[in-house]
Amino acid sequence: MMEPTTHPLPISLSFFAIICQAFLNSLNKTAKRAFDILTALLGLIILSPFFFVIAILIKRESPGPIFYGGKRAGKDNNPFLIWKFRTMHERPESYQGPTVTAKADKRITPFGHWLRDTKVNELPQLWNVLMGEMSFVGPRPENWDIVQAWPADARAEILAMRPGITSPASIIYHDEEKMLEGDDFMVKYYQNILPDKMRLDRIYIRHHSTLGDIDIILWTLAILLPQLAASRIPEGNLFGGPISRFVRFNLSWFLADFLIAFSAVGSVGVLWRTTGPIDLGIPKAILFALGIAFLFGLINAIFGLNSVIWSRAVAEDMFGIVISSGIVIVLTSSVYPLTSLPTLPTPMLLLIGLVAIIGFVAARYRWRLLAGFSTFWMSRRNTFSVGERVLIVGAGEEGEFTNWLLRRKNLRYAFSIIGVVDDDPLKQGMRLDGNWIIGTLADIPHLVAQHDVGLIIMAGLEQDQQRKAKSACINTGVRFLLISDIISALQFWFTKSGAQHKIQAE
């Protein structure tokens, strides 16, 4: 018998990947803290005259301190005092009443209402940021007593990060006080708002990034405008905003395409020098490569190919990138003679374009390129069939299996997938397995009404996500099923079938 072989290389690569990820996480934390210190210090200096004016107005309206310090749960459940401009009357009932304020709360002063509506009362938290108790972006710090009643797993996860001045939850619930009214408003807060804020905080913690934090800060400034404050901002846009999406799916690919194009210009140039002199030079070669990369990125943006997650692309996406590549070759050979760059032979231009395109496609598809070509025509057949309109909830492995199952033979006639719902912010608005990620779990009721969904299939959800999705299905009256039940049934059938075959064989 042969000895089992070992594979040290994959293990080494995995270890190297873990080290790199740990280094990137450390770098991200360092950059986040440096940003907090510099911005908080600059903000306190610039806003100090404004703070002086606010202090005068607070003292003029009602007696009492200028600032309010409330006990909050910080990182690792360490208590700290969060600082705000005082917005309530300095009376015993202000301290003895509910810890959450509601609409028309009589404890709040008239000027305090303005401070709360404009979020100016939160600005003293720049001091908390400077002291390291808070960050600009992070889960909003909750009242100490409320946090101690959280489930242990949620408390451990949320309090593993510094709380922030702003967060996706605080943006969505920026008008929280207006949502709470009546004598039982605390019950509504505990049952409806608090669980959803915790869910949003946990999503942020799992997917946060420096670019994502910049997006959240910009969204926070944007909701100060009445027009945007009154409109609904989709969750996906909060977690994966325009800046992070641009850098991740446009700028990063542009840089990669530039390096590929520059390599194509250099390699073809070296090859062409064997037949005659070429007066191009490195600076002009860089300019030429930038032009090719920009043109390729522009065409991809027009075709929507810059929104494809290429590791999960389908044959149609590959066909689109081939068409885009062909256009780049034609335009490169046509436009280049009109520029001020040195004259190059047309065959050389075509060869540069061809080599660059091979690199572009290979970088996106790698080993899937040939497989994509072979399956494209198969996947194009019967694509216009219309059946039961299905919404898949979950973009993981079970979601991938669900998509594969519904596209098999006769099932493609019975079901029509309108899109996928997933809480991963980086997938929002992207194309995955040939389907668009069209929203998060919170968007299910809106998507059901918009697309006339008849069936929702839940694939690979955690228990809390599953409960939220089931609740949305019940409220909308849409039928739903768990793909895990189908998988279990198939496993049982195969097990039973195998046992029967074994008995027959014996």
N, C-alpha and C positions, 0 to 999 in steps of 0.2 A: 504493500500500500504506500502511496506517495505521501510524504509529509505535507501538512497544510502550509501553504505559502503565506508569508506575512507581507504587509504593504506599508512600509515605513514612510513612504513619500506622502500618501494622503494624510497619515497621522501628523506628519511634520507640517504639512500645509494647513491642517485644521488648527494646530497649535499656533502657527504663525498668524492665522486669521484671528484667533482669540486675542493674541497679544496686540495686533493692530487695532482691533475693536476697542480693547481696554485703553490703548493710547489715545484713540480718537475721542472716547468718552471723557477721558481726563482733560484733553485739550478743549473739548466743548464746555466743560465745567469751568475751566480757567478763563476762557473767553467770555463766558456768561458773567462771571464774577467781576472781571475787569470792566466789562461794559456797564454793569450795575454801579460800580464805584465811580467811574468817570462821569457817567450821565447823571447820577444822583448829586454828586458834588457840583457839577455845572448847573443843574436845575435849581439847587438851593441858592446858589449865588445869584443867578439871573432872576429868580422869582422872589428874592428877599424884599424888594420894594412892594411887590404885589401882596406878599404876606402881611406886611406892615399895614397896608390899607384894609385888608380883610380883618385884621385884628382890631382896628379902630371901629369898624362897622359892627363887629360882634359885641364889643364892649358897650357901644352906644345903644344897641337894641335892648340888651338884657344884661343884668349883673351876672357875674360868674367868670370862670376861667376861659381863656381863649381856646385852649386845646382840650380834647377829650382823650383819655387813655383807657382803652378797653382790653381786658384780658383775652388773649387768643392762644390757640395751640399752634406752635411753630414746628420747625423741623425736628423730627424725632420726638414729637410730642412734648417739646420743651415750651413752657409758657412764656409769653412776652406781652408787652403793652403796645398795642397798635395805636398810632397817633393820628387824630383827625381834628379838623376845626370843629369846635362845639356847635351843634345845630339844635340842641334842645334847651328848654328852660332849666335853669339850675334849681330844681325842686326835687323833693324826695320821690315823687311818683315817676320821675324820669329814670331813676335808678331801680325802682321797685317794679316797674311794668315789664311787659314782654321784652325779651332780648332781640326780637325782630320787629321792625317798624312796619306799619301798614298804611294804606291810603288814608289821608285825612287824620293822621295821628296828631292829637292835640298837644303832645309833648314837644313837638317841633315848632320852632319859632318861624315867623314869616321869612326872615332872611335865611334861616336854616333850610327851608324848602328850596330856595334858589341854589344854595350851596350843594344840596344833594342832587338836584336836577342836573346841574352842570358838572357834577363830580369834583368840584373845587375842594370840597371838604376832605377829599382823599389825598390831596397834594402833600400834607405834612408827612406822609408815609415815605417820602424821599429820605427822611432821616432814618427810618427803619431799614431802608435799603442800604444806606451808607454804613450803618452799624452791622450789617450782615444778618439781620433778623428776617429780612424779606428780600425778594428779588423784584425786578420790574414785571416779569411774567412768571406766573406759577399759580397753583391752586389758591383761590382766595381764602385767607385765614378765617376759620369759623370760630364762633364762641366756644370758650374752653369747655363749659358744661355740656354743650351739644356734642362736641367731638368725642367726649368720653363715653357717649351712648352709641357711637358708631359700631358697626360690626368690626371685629378685630382685624380681618384681612384688609378691609377698606381703609381703616385707620393706619395700618402699617404701610400700605402702598402710598396713600396720599401724603402722609407726613414724612415720607422718605425724601421729600424735596422741600426747599425753602418756599414758603407761601409767597404770592405775588400781589402787586398792586392791581394787575389785570389778568384775565384768563378768558378762555372761550366761554366758560360758564358765566362769568360776570358780564360778558358782552351780550349773550343771549338773554340773560335776566337783568339787563341794565335798568329796566322799569319794574323791578320786582315789587316795589311798594304799591304800584298801581294794580298789580295782580292780586294783592292781598287786601281783602276788606271783609267787614262783618265781624261778629263776635268770635267766630271759630277760625279766624285767619291763621292761628298757629297750627291748627290741625291740618289745614290746607298746605301750610309750609312743610310740615313733617311728612305728609303723605305724597305730595306732588312735586314740590320744587326741590327740596333737599336731596331726595334720591337721584333726581336727574342731574343736579349739580355735581354730585359725587361721581356719577357715571361719566360726565364730561371731564372731570378732573382726572379720572383714571385713564381715559383715552389720551388726554394731553400728556400725562406722565410717560405713557408707553411709547409715544411717537414724537416727543418734543425735539426741536432742533433750534439752532441759532437763527437760521433764516425764518423758520416758523414763528419764532418769538417776535421777529421784526414785523411779520405779517400781522400778528395779534396786536402789537402796539399801534400799527396803522389803522386796523379795524376799530380799536378803542377810540382813536381820535376821530374816525369817520362817523361813529354813532353820535357824536356831539352835534352833528348836523341834523336838524329836525326831519329832513326828507329821508335820510338813511335810518334814523332812529325809529321811524314809524314802519319801515319795511322789514321783512323777515330775511335774515342772512342765513343761508344754508350752512349746516354744520361743516360740511366738507370744505367750504371756502374759508372757514375759520382755521381749521387745522392744516390745510394745505392751501394757503393763500397765493396771490399772484406772484409775489417775490420768490418764495420757495419753489413754486411750480416753474417759474421762468428759469431759475438757475438750474434746477434739477433736470428739467426736460428740454430746455432750449440752450442755455449758455454752456452747460457741460457737454452736450452733444456737439455744439459749435466748436468748442476747443478740441474735442476728439477728432471731428471732421477736418479741422485745420491741420492737425498733425498728420493725418492720413494724406490730405491733399499735398502738403509740403513734402512728404516722403515720396509721393507719386511724381511731383515735379523734379525732385532731386534724382530719383532713380532713373527716370526716363531721360533726364538731362545728361547724366553720366553715360547712359547707353548711346545717346545720340552724338555725343562728342567723338565717338569712334568713327563717325562718318564725316565730321566736319566741325568747325568752330561754332560755339554758341555764346553770344554776348548777353547773358541774362543776369548773373550775379545773385548773391544771397538776398539782399534787400528786395530786389524786384521779384525774386522767387517767392519770398514771404508774402509780398503784396498779391501776387498771382494766386497763391494758395488761399489767402484770406478771401479773395473774390469767389473762388470755387466753393469754399465752405459756406460763405454767406448765401450764395445762390442756391445751393443744395438745401440749406436750412429754410430759406424763404419758400421754396417750392413745397417742401414737406409741411410747412405751416399752412399753406393754402390747401393742401390735400388732407390736412388733419393728421398727418403721420407723426407729428411731433408729440401727439398725445397717446402714443401706443407704448405699452409696456412690452418691450421686445422679447423678454424672456418668456412671455406667454402670448406672443403674437400668433395669428392664424395665417392660413395661406393667402387670404385676401390682402392682408397687410403686406406680405412679401411681394405680391403682384404690384401693389401700389408703389412700393419703394423701387421696383424695377422701372416702372413708368417714370417716376421722378428722376431716377438716375439717367434715363435716356434723354430727358429734357435738358438736364445739366450738360451732357455731352454736346448736344446740338447747340445750345446757347453759348457754351464756352468757345467752340470753334467759330461761331458767328460773331460774337461780341469782341473777342480778344483783338482781332485786327483793327478795331475802332479805337483801342486804347493807345496810350503813349508808351506802352511797354515795348521792348525790342521785338522785332518781327521774328516769328517762329513758323516753321513749316506746318501746314495744315495737318499732315499725317502725325506730326509730333504732338500737336494739340489734341487730336483725337485719341492718341495713345495715352497721353497724360490723363485725359478725362476717363478713359476706360479703366486704367489702373486705379485711379481714385475711386471710381464707382465700385470696383471689386472690393476695395478696402472698406468703403462705407457699408456695403451690404454684409460683408464678412463680420465687421464689428458688431452689427446688430443681430445677425442670425447665427453666426459661427457655424457649428455643425448642423443646425436645423435648416440651412439653406437648401440643400438638395432635397430633404424631406418635404420642405414647403412647396417646392416646384412639383413634386410628384403627387401631392395631395390637393393641390389647388383646384384642378378641374373636377375632382370628385366632390369637393365641398361646394362647388358652384352649382351643382345640379339641384333642382327643386328648392331653391332658396326663397321662392316667393310664395310658398304655401302658407296658409293662414289657419290657425286653430285656436285652442284655448289660450288666452293671453296669460303668460306665467311670469311671475317676479321671483327671482332667486335671491334668497337672503343669506349671504355668506359667500366670500370669495376665496376661501381656503381650498384644501384638497377635496372636501366633500362637495363644495360648490363647483369645482372643476369636474368631478364625477357626474354631478347633476347636469351640467351643461353637455357633457359628452353623451349621457344617457338620452337626453331629450332631442339630440341631433341624430340619433341612430334611426336609419331606415324609416319604418312606418310612423315612428313617434314624431318625426319632424312634421308630419302632416297633421297630427293631433294637437301639437303644442306649438306656440309661438312665443319665444323668449323676448320680453320687452326690455329687460335689463337686469342688473345685479345691484343689490344693496349691501353695503359693507361699511363698518365704522372706521376702517383704516383711512386716515386723512390723506395719505400719499396716493391712494388709489382713486380718489374722487375725480370724476370727469375723465378718467382714463379708460382705455379699451383693453379688456382682458378676456382671452379665449373667444374673441369675436364678439363679445358683448360689452356694452358701455356700463360703467359704474355710475349709476344715476342718482345716488343719494345714500343717506344713512338710515339707521333704524327709525329715527325720529321723523323721517320723511315718508314713511310707508303710507299713512292715510292720504297724504297729498298725491302720491304716485298712483295709488289705487284709483282715485277719482280721475286723475289726469289721463291715465292710459287704459282705463276700463279693465283692470286686472280681474281675472276670474279665479286664479289659483296662486297661492304663495307657497313656495317650497323652502323650508328652513334647512340650511346645510352647514353643519359644523359650528353651531353657536354655543356659547357658554350659557349656563343656566339663567343668569340674570338677563342676558340678551334674549334668550329664548322666551322668557316670561314677557318681556317688553314687546317682542314681535307677536306673540300669541294675543296679547291684549289689543294690539293694533288690528289684528285680523278679526277678533271678536267685535270690536267697535265698528269696523267697516263692513262686517257681514260676509267677508271673503273666505272661501274654503282654504284650508292650509293642511300641509302634511310635513312630516319630518323625513328627510332623506335617510336618516339613520335607521328608521323603521323598515324602509325598503331594503337597505343593505343587510339588516338582520334577517329579514325574510329570505333574501337571496342566499345568505350564508347557511340558514337552516335548510333550504331546499337542496343546496349543493351537498351538505353533509348527509342529509337523508338519502339523496340520490346515490351518493358514493357508497353508503352503507348497503343499500339495496343491491347495487352492482356487485359488491363484495360477497353478499349472501348468495347471489345467483352464481357467481364464479365458483364458490365452494360447493 
